[in-house]
Amino acid sequence: MVGTRGHPRFRIAKSAEIEHGGDKIPCSVRNASISGAALVLEDLAARVPTHFNLLITEDRLTLPCSVVWRRGFWMGVRFEDLD
């Protein structure tokens, strides 16, 4: 856990998809907290929009996200308000 984060993150390894406008991009969730997650893309050339839905089918979750940072195949996202 990095000390500057507002919530602790926990290591996980779950398959997921980034969904936007009907397109789906495969990825993996590598760590997560109640406020966000770190994703690993399978294809660096994939164009990921700033806002999208993260689909974690194993858990039947659809989470609206916004990108906070990008580094190579890695991407940090913040979960948007679910109200």
Summary of the structure (lengths in Angstrom):
residues: 83
radius of gyration: 11.9
end to end distance: 27.3
largest distance: 36.9
contacts: 216
relative contact order: 0.23
helix: 4%
strand: 60%
